[in-house]
Amino acid sequence: MWLKAYLSFGPDRPLWAVFADALLAQKVPGSESAVDPLLRINTFLQSWNTYRNNKQIPELKELLDTAQKYNLRIEGIAFSKEMVRKMPVWYHVEADPKIRLMIHTLASKCLKTKHIVRTVGDAEAIAEALLEEEHEAQNNCECCKCTHLRESVQCAHPHGCMTQATKLLDMLPQKWDPRSEFPEDYQNKPQNDGEDWKAFDGRVTTKGELADIFRIFTEKNITPTKELPKLKPDTNVNGRHLVINEIIVATDGSCKNDGNDNARAGAGIYVEKEHPLNRSVKLPLYLGQSKQIGELTAVKIAAELTD
């Protein structure tokens, strides 16, 4: 529970967690001395390391040990753009390692000290100005955005800062770049057609606060992908519009002697009479033998068989 409270980055984050961030940022090995102290926001969200041995404060070492023991890491199929924009852009833990080489340029120093860029969302807001029609690719551009940056933050080279912000975003993989098309952009909440049943929600986007990007009990041998799933249906192939046909598949499970040692379960899917997708199967013995597992197996079979 202590680790969970520490990783709660929302508005209800406890005050002690903020102090823990500062203490962890101070206790870094010599290999991280080049990391700007002002940008050491959180070691779990960024690529810099803190001491994890006896040189660390005992209570914080216990916190780090707990995270390691239960294989805490960032994991998820897709995250909302709101969450992605809250991630620190400097030393972003999921970014290309080359992003660390971009910290000390003149434009980056201006972004850090004058523009106070800290998050992916901050960088995105500045980079978006490059897409304005009235903007000119030069530092003496007189568009509204450049003029505002000169007057509000005394930035002498707004175009250079916008370009650098874009380069920082380019270091982010697809799953963490808010400029990408995310599943939440095209996956809609399912609509129920009746009061007696609930439509399956196939959306894959994790929403909430940054705390919700973390998982425990993860598989060390499996590396999470940094790419977004391709779930948007193709509606145009070789210039021809495709018609997306929908079918209704009924799924169910059954179990004889349910709850006993000699229980045997089965699963079935049904579309309509003599339909090629109709199936009835016995559950293999290595699976639990219950009606509920039969129901889940039926859904799995239906998903695998249908296009």
Salt bridges, closest charged atoms under 4 A:
ASP21 OD2 - ARG13 NH1 2.60
GLU32 OE1 - ARG100 NH2 2.89
ASP36 OD2 - LYS112 NZ 3.56
ASP65 OD2 - LYS61 NZ 2.83
GLU75 OE1 - ARG73 NE 2.72
GLU82 OE2 - LYS86 NZ 3.89
GLU94 OE1 - LYS226 NZ 3.90
GLU124 OE1 - ARG85 NE 2.57
ASP170 OD1 - ARG179 NH2 2.74
ASP177 OD2 - ARG179 NH2 2.76
GLU181 OE2 - LYS232 NZ 2.96
ASP185 OD2 - LYS81 NZ 3.19
ASP201 OD2 - ARG203 NH2 2.68
GLU209 OE1 - LYS86 NZ 2.95
ASP252 OD1 - LYS291 NZ 3.50
GLU295 OE2 - LYS291 NZ 2.62
GLU304 OE2 - LYS300 NZ 2.53
